[in-house]
Amino acid sequence: MGEEKKETAKNENLGSAVILIVFIFIGVVLIFGIFFSGPRADTLSCKDSKRSIAINRDLYSLCFNRETRQPYWVLQILDQRSFKSSQSGSPKDYLQDPEIPKSEQASEMEYKHSHWVMGNFLFPFSKQDEELSGESSQDQYLFSVTSPQDPNFHKGYWEKLRDRVKTLSMKDRMLFNNHVAVLSGPLFLSKDGRTNKGILGENQIPIPTYFFQVIAPTTNANDIEAYIVPNEEISEAVSLDDFKVSIKEFEKKTKIKGVESIANDLQVIVPVPM
């Protein structure tokens, strides 16, 4: 009987080890899968080939609006490692996107001697993300992921909005590496009777009246936060809640459908140690 118990215990331990190995293998496959395939944005609206260009890269996806010559939206999945890197650069550091005709996007010359500054919708790539994906750091410095911003908004409330993403990515960081999906872009909603704040450069880049940011901090679509903020100087004392909108209102104003699907992208992420 003693030998049988030992054998049974041995088999149970072996079975547990196999299950653990399988679980780790699946986790690794899923982790690599999200980096190499990028966030899945298939259900987000970007289907009009005449007016938009869908681009999927390893670490982000975007829908480029050929009419406004800037992104319709940019989708990225990130974690707290993205905030350990810094992202800075002037227009001369950026390149035009090779997948978009040059005449349909901004260039360094658009911003030269302009009042407007360039706002990048991406958060910095972490070194680990770059290594896992093989993504070039230059891919975060393309005009296709930028829009003109009011300089006071850019250095003020825009940073406050992005800090909200950082806060959510740091949540429960002692337990696991928290991932957050972020969807952001420009809007041309009527403001003071106009749908833009002017035109930038020879390529005729319209200046957005608003910007949006949608944050999915968990796989639960009910946790999604959506904000629509005017492209102008805003006191940082103003609460983000003043610009928070429901998903229904967001989709109505932006015409972007399938927003709740960005929470589904997080389901393939397996928390890994820092």
One Martini backbone bead per residue (centre of mass of N, CA, C, O) as a GRO file, in nm:
protein
  274
    1MET     BB    1   0.057   0.063  -0.020
    2GLY     BB    2   0.297   0.260  -0.001
    3GLU     BB    3   0.383   0.238  -0.301
    4GLU     BB    4   0.115   0.335  -0.421
    5LYS     BB    5   0.120   0.619  -0.293
    6LYS     BB    6   0.384   0.708  -0.422
    7GLU     BB    7   0.291   0.672  -0.713
    8THR     BB    8   0.051   0.862  -0.698
    9ALA     BB    9   0.209   1.115  -0.612
   10LYS     BB   10   0.396   1.116  -0.858
   11ASN     BB   11   0.170   1.149  -1.072
   12GLU     BB   12   0.054   1.411  -0.960
   13ASN     BB   13   0.312   1.580  -0.989
   14LEU     BB   14   0.343   1.535  -1.291
   15GLY     BB   15   0.072   1.655  -1.370
   16SER     BB   16   0.124   1.938  -1.255
   17ALA     BB   17   0.375   1.999  -1.426
   18VAL     BB   18   0.239   1.979  -1.701
   19ILE     BB   19   0.027   2.198  -1.656
   20LEU     BB   20   0.232   2.425  -1.604
   21ILE     BB   21   0.378   2.409  -1.875
   22VAL     BB   22   0.131   2.460  -2.051
   23PHE     BB   23   0.060   2.734  -1.930
   24ILE     BB   24   0.325   2.875  -1.999
   25PHE     BB   25   0.315   2.825  -2.303
   26ILE     BB   26   0.052   2.978  -2.356
   27GLY     BB   27   0.147   3.245  -2.242
   28VAL     BB   28   0.380   3.292  -2.438
   29VAL     BB   29   0.216   3.281  -2.698
   30LEU     BB   30   0.028   3.518  -2.626
   31ILE     BB   31   0.237   3.732  -2.580
   32PHE     BB   32   0.366   3.714  -2.862
   33GLY     BB   33   0.107   3.755  -3.022
   34ILE     BB   34   0.050   4.053  -2.940
   35PHE     BB   35   0.320   4.167  -3.053
   36PHE     BB   36   0.311   4.048  -3.356
   37SER     BB   37  -0.005   4.143  -3.418
   38GLY     BB   38  -0.125   4.321  -3.239
   39PRO     BB   39  -0.392   4.488  -3.203
   40ARG     BB   40  -0.726   4.416  -3.234
   41ALA     BB   41  -0.923   4.612  -3.496
   42ASP     BB   42  -1.155   4.480  -3.673
   43THR     BB   43  -1.422   4.611  -3.521
   44LEU     BB   44  -1.333   4.870  -3.604
   45SER     BB   45  -1.381   5.154  -3.783
   46CYS     BB   46  -1.212   5.083  -4.122
   47LYS     BB   47  -1.365   5.044  -4.444
   48ASP     BB   48  -1.293   5.302  -4.618
   49SER     BB   49  -1.073   5.297  -4.880
   50LYS     BB   50  -1.106   5.598  -4.988
   51ARG     BB   51  -1.071   5.742  -4.678
   52SER     BB   52  -0.892   5.492  -4.570
   53ILE     BB   53  -0.616   5.344  -4.365
   54ALA     BB   54  -0.511   5.034  -4.264
   55ILE     BB   55  -0.279   4.980  -3.983
   56ASN     BB   56  -0.060   4.705  -3.881
   57ARG     BB   57   0.135   4.671  -3.602
   58ASP     BB   58   0.294   4.529  -3.345
   59LEU     BB   59   0.216   4.792  -3.125
   60TYR     BB   60  -0.002   4.900  -3.341
   61SER     BB   61  -0.298   5.073  -3.456
   62LEU     BB   62  -0.449   5.229  -3.757
   63CYS     BB   63  -0.663   5.494  -3.883
   64PHE     BB   64  -0.643   5.664  -4.183
   65ASN     BB   65  -0.733   5.992  -4.283
   66ARG     BB   66  -0.740   6.124  -4.604
   67GLU     BB   67  -0.890   6.399  -4.550
   68THR     BB   68  -0.723   6.499  -4.279
   69ARG     BB   69  -0.427   6.383  -4.266
   70GLN     BB   70  -0.492   6.183  -4.022
   71PRO     BB   71  -0.594   6.018  -3.768
   72TYR     BB   72  -0.873   5.860  -3.662
   73TRP     BB   73  -0.708   5.621  -3.511
   74VAL     BB   74  -0.534   5.486  -3.213
   75LEU     BB   75  -0.402   5.161  -3.112
   76GLN     BB   76  -0.296   5.056  -2.774
   77ILE     BB   77  -0.088   4.836  -2.580
   78LEU     BB   78  -0.006   4.873  -2.231
   79ASP     BB   79   0.228   4.949  -1.966
   80GLN     BB   80   0.440   5.059  -1.714
   81ARG     BB   81   0.695   5.050  -1.902
   82SER     BB   82   0.612   5.299  -2.084
   83PHE     BB   83   0.690   5.506  -1.827
   84LYS     BB   84   1.019   5.458  -1.839
   85SER     BB   85   0.997   5.612  -2.091
   86SER     BB   86   1.079   5.853  -2.332
   87GLN     BB   87   0.895   6.103  -2.538
   88SER     BB   88   1.065   6.285  -2.789
   89GLY     BB   89   1.012   6.545  -3.039
   90SER     BB   90   1.050   6.680  -3.345
   91PRO     BB   91   0.959   6.706  -3.667
   92LYS     BB   92   1.257   6.628  -3.766
   93ASP     BB   93   1.229   6.327  -3.626
   94TYR     BB   94   1.023   6.264  -3.840
   95LEU     BB   95   0.831   6.047  -4.048
   96GLN     BB   96   0.689   5.929  -4.315
   97ASP     BB   97   0.459   5.709  -4.405
   98PRO     BB   98   0.507   5.440  -4.626
   99GLU     BB   99   0.173   5.370  -4.643
  100ILE     BB  100   0.155   5.682  -4.729
  101PRO     BB  101   0.101   5.938  -4.903
  102LYS     BB  102   0.270   6.231  -4.882
  103SER     BB  103   0.022   6.427  -4.959
  104GLU     BB  104  -0.152   6.282  -4.696
  105GLN     BB  105   0.066   6.421  -4.501
  106ALA     BB  106   0.268   6.532  -4.292
  107SER     BB  107   0.543   6.759  -4.216
  108GLU     BB  108   0.788   6.956  -4.116
  109MET     BB  109   0.681   7.210  -4.277
  110GLU     BB  110   0.401   7.242  -4.140
  111TYR     BB  111   0.542   7.346  -3.852
  112LYS     BB  112   0.685   7.573  -3.963
  113HIS     BB  113   0.607   7.865  -3.811
  114SER     BB  114   0.399   7.750  -3.610
  115HIS     BB  115   0.167   7.748  -3.349
  116TRP     BB  116   0.162   7.455  -3.375
  117VAL     BB  117   0.176   7.129  -3.239
  118MET     BB  118   0.283   6.799  -3.194
  119GLY     BB  119   0.072   6.516  -3.146
  120ASN     BB  120   0.118   6.206  -2.989
  121PHE     BB  121  -0.070   5.903  -2.948
  122LEU     BB  122   0.169   5.764  -2.840
  123PHE     BB  123   0.337   5.558  -2.639
  124PRO     BB  124   0.610   5.440  -2.531
  125PHE     BB  125   0.838   5.213  -2.601
  126SER     BB  126   0.964   4.947  -2.473
  127LYS     BB  127   1.237   4.754  -2.481
  128GLN     BB  128   1.086   4.483  -2.452
  129ASP     BB  129   0.883   4.526  -2.678
  130GLU     BB  130   1.088   4.555  -2.905
  131GLU     BB  131   1.225   4.276  -2.869
  132LEU     BB  132   0.969   4.095  -2.902
  133SER     BB  133   0.875   4.230  -3.190
  134GLY     BB  134   1.085   4.410  -3.373
  135GLU     BB  135   1.028   4.693  -3.335
  136SER     BB  136   1.070   5.008  -3.433
  137SER     BB  137   1.122   5.313  -3.290
  138GLN     BB  138   1.036   5.479  -3.547
  139ASP     BB  139   0.721   5.393  -3.537
  140GLN     BB  140   0.669   5.641  -3.317
  141TYR     BB  141   0.789   5.851  -3.562
  142LEU     BB  142   0.508   5.934  -3.720
  143PHE     BB  143   0.277   6.135  -3.878
  144SER     BB  144   0.031   5.921  -3.860
  145VAL     BB  145   0.032   5.971  -3.514
  146THR     BB  146  -0.060   6.277  -3.564
  147SER     BB  147  -0.147   6.614  -3.436
  148PRO     BB  148  -0.256   6.921  -3.403
  149GLN     BB  149  -0.174   7.145  -3.126
  150ASP     BB  150  -0.215   7.321  -2.867
  151PRO     BB  151   0.044   7.418  -2.669
  152ASN     BB  152  -0.112   7.435  -2.392
  153PHE     BB  153  -0.251   7.163  -2.415
  154HIS     BB  154  -0.002   6.980  -2.457
  155LYS     BB  155   0.145   7.072  -2.169
  156GLY     BB  156  -0.122   7.004  -2.008
  157TYR     BB  157  -0.408   6.837  -2.045
  158TRP     BB  158  -0.286   6.609  -2.211
  159GLU     BB  159  -0.115   6.499  -1.974
  160LYS     BB  160  -0.350   6.442  -1.786
  161LEU     BB  161  -0.485   6.232  -1.966
  162ARG     BB  162  -0.232   6.038  -1.978
  163ASP     BB  163  -0.210   5.994  -1.668
  164ARG     BB  164  -0.455   5.810  -1.649
  165VAL     BB  165  -0.318   5.570  -1.779
  166LYS     BB  166  -0.092   5.539  -1.576
  167THR     BB  167  -0.267   5.484  -1.330
  168LEU     BB  168  -0.402   5.220  -1.445
  169SER     BB  169  -0.127   5.067  -1.497
  170MET     BB  170  -0.050   5.080  -1.173
  171LYS     BB  171  -0.258   4.901  -1.091
  172ASP     BB  172  -0.167   4.639  -0.904
  173ARG     BB  173   0.159   4.613  -0.943
  174MET     BB  174   0.225   4.399  -0.714
  175LEU     BB  175   0.080   4.158  -0.869
  176PHE     BB  176   0.095   4.286  -1.173
  177ASN     BB  177   0.113   4.348  -1.516
  178ASN     BB  178  -0.069   4.601  -1.627
  179HIS     BB  179  -0.306   4.630  -1.885
  180VAL     BB  180  -0.376   4.878  -2.151
  181ALA     BB  181  -0.621   5.018  -2.356
  182VAL     BB  182  -0.573   5.266  -2.628
  183LEU     BB  183  -0.788   5.518  -2.770
  184SER     BB  184  -0.699   5.769  -3.019
  185GLY     BB  185  -0.784   6.115  -3.134
  186PRO     BB  186  -0.934   6.320  -3.358
  187LEU     BB  187  -1.169   6.603  -3.387
  188PHE     BB  188  -1.455   6.754  -3.600
  189LEU     BB  189  -1.630   6.942  -3.425
  190SER     BB  190  -1.846   7.172  -3.363
  191LYS     BB  191  -1.701   7.509  -3.303
  192ASP     BB  192  -1.809   7.808  -3.344
  193GLY     BB  193  -1.906   7.704  -3.645
  194ARG     BB  194  -1.658   7.495  -3.655
  195THR     BB  195  -1.451   7.199  -3.766
  196ASN     BB  196  -1.199   7.393  -3.732
  197LYS     BB  197  -0.880   7.581  -3.640
  198GLY     BB  198  -0.760   7.537  -3.921
  199ILE     BB  199  -0.466   7.545  -4.143
  200LEU     BB  200  -0.187   7.328  -4.226
  201GLY     BB  201  -0.011   7.391  -4.473
  202GLU     BB  202   0.028   7.253  -4.793
  203ASN     BB  203  -0.145   6.984  -4.703
  204GLN     BB  204  -0.395   7.072  -4.551
  205ILE     BB  205  -0.416   7.061  -4.223
  206PRO     BB  206  -0.650   7.015  -4.005
  207ILE     BB  207  -0.763   7.145  -3.706
  208PRO     BB  208  -0.864   7.025  -3.429
  209THR     BB  209  -1.124   7.066  -3.183
  210TYR     BB  210  -1.067   6.770  -3.080
  211PHE     BB  211  -1.015   6.504  -2.839
  212PHE     BB  212  -0.960   6.150  -2.782
  213GLN     BB  213  -1.004   5.903  -2.504
  214VAL     BB  214  -0.975   5.547  -2.462
  215ILE     BB  215  -1.007   5.328  -2.170
  216ALA     BB  216  -0.893   4.983  -2.104
  217PRO     BB  217  -0.816   4.825  -1.791
  218THR     BB  218  -1.000   4.580  -1.879
  219THR     BB  219  -1.207   4.312  -1.994
  220ASN     BB  220  -1.427   4.509  -1.898
  221ALA     BB  221  -1.642   4.719  -2.060
  222ASN     BB  222  -1.742   4.879  -1.797
  223ASP     BB  223  -1.439   5.018  -1.753
  224ILE     BB  224  -1.463   5.217  -1.963
  225GLU     BB  225  -1.305   5.524  -2.072
  226ALA     BB  226  -1.436   5.842  -2.198
  227TYR     BB  227  -1.292   6.124  -2.386
  228ILE     BB  228  -1.371   6.479  -2.461
  229VAL     BB  229  -1.139   6.734  -2.576
  230PRO     BB  230  -1.043   7.042  -2.619
  231ASN     BB  231  -0.827   7.236  -2.841
  232GLU     BB  232  -0.724   7.387  -2.553
  233GLU     BB  233  -0.688   7.572  -2.297
  234ILE     BB  234  -0.675   7.410  -1.968
  235SER     BB  235  -0.735   7.380  -1.659
  236GLU     BB  236  -0.604   7.150  -1.431
  237ALA     BB  237  -0.851   7.186  -1.226
  238VAL     BB  238  -1.008   7.040  -1.419
  239SER     BB  239  -1.198   6.779  -1.445
  240LEU     BB  240  -1.226   6.486  -1.623
  241ASP     BB  241  -1.534   6.447  -1.575
  242ASP     BB  242  -1.619   6.688  -1.768
  243PHE     BB  243  -1.522   6.481  -2.032
  244LYS     BB  244  -1.701   6.252  -1.979
  245VAL     BB  245  -1.830   5.968  -2.162
  246SER     BB  246  -2.020   5.762  -2.308
  247ILE     BB  247  -2.018   5.518  -2.537
  248LYS     BB  248  -2.268   5.611  -2.688
  249GLU     BB  249  -2.180   5.907  -2.722
  250PHE     BB  250  -1.912   5.854  -2.858
  251GLU     BB  251  -2.020   5.702  -3.113
  252LYS     BB  252  -2.201   5.935  -3.207
  253LYS     BB  253  -1.970   6.158  -3.240
  254THR     BB  254  -1.742   5.969  -3.401
  255LYS     BB  255  -1.839   5.695  -3.560
  256ILE     BB  256  -1.721   5.478  -3.369
  257LYS     BB  257  -1.722   5.136  -3.379
  258GLY     BB  258  -1.650   4.889  -3.136
  259VAL     BB  259  -1.514   4.987  -2.862
  260GLU     BB  260  -1.553   4.737  -2.667
  261SER     BB  261  -1.330   4.555  -2.813
  262ILE     BB  262  -1.067   4.656  -2.665
  263ALA     BB  263  -1.105   4.472  -2.414
  264ASN     BB  264  -1.054   4.197  -2.565
  265ASP     BB  265  -0.743   4.229  -2.607
  266LEU     BB  266  -0.676   4.158  -2.298
  267GLN     BB  267  -0.738   3.842  -2.298
  268VAL     BB  268  -0.433   3.767  -2.422
  269ILE     BB  269  -0.317   3.862  -2.156
  270VAL     BB  270  -0.043   3.761  -1.952
  271PRO     BB  271   0.075   3.795  -1.663
  272VAL     BB  272   0.399   3.930  -1.581
  273PRO     BB  273   0.685   3.976  -1.460
  274MET     BB  274   0.911   4.249  -1.407
   0.00000   0.00000   0.00000
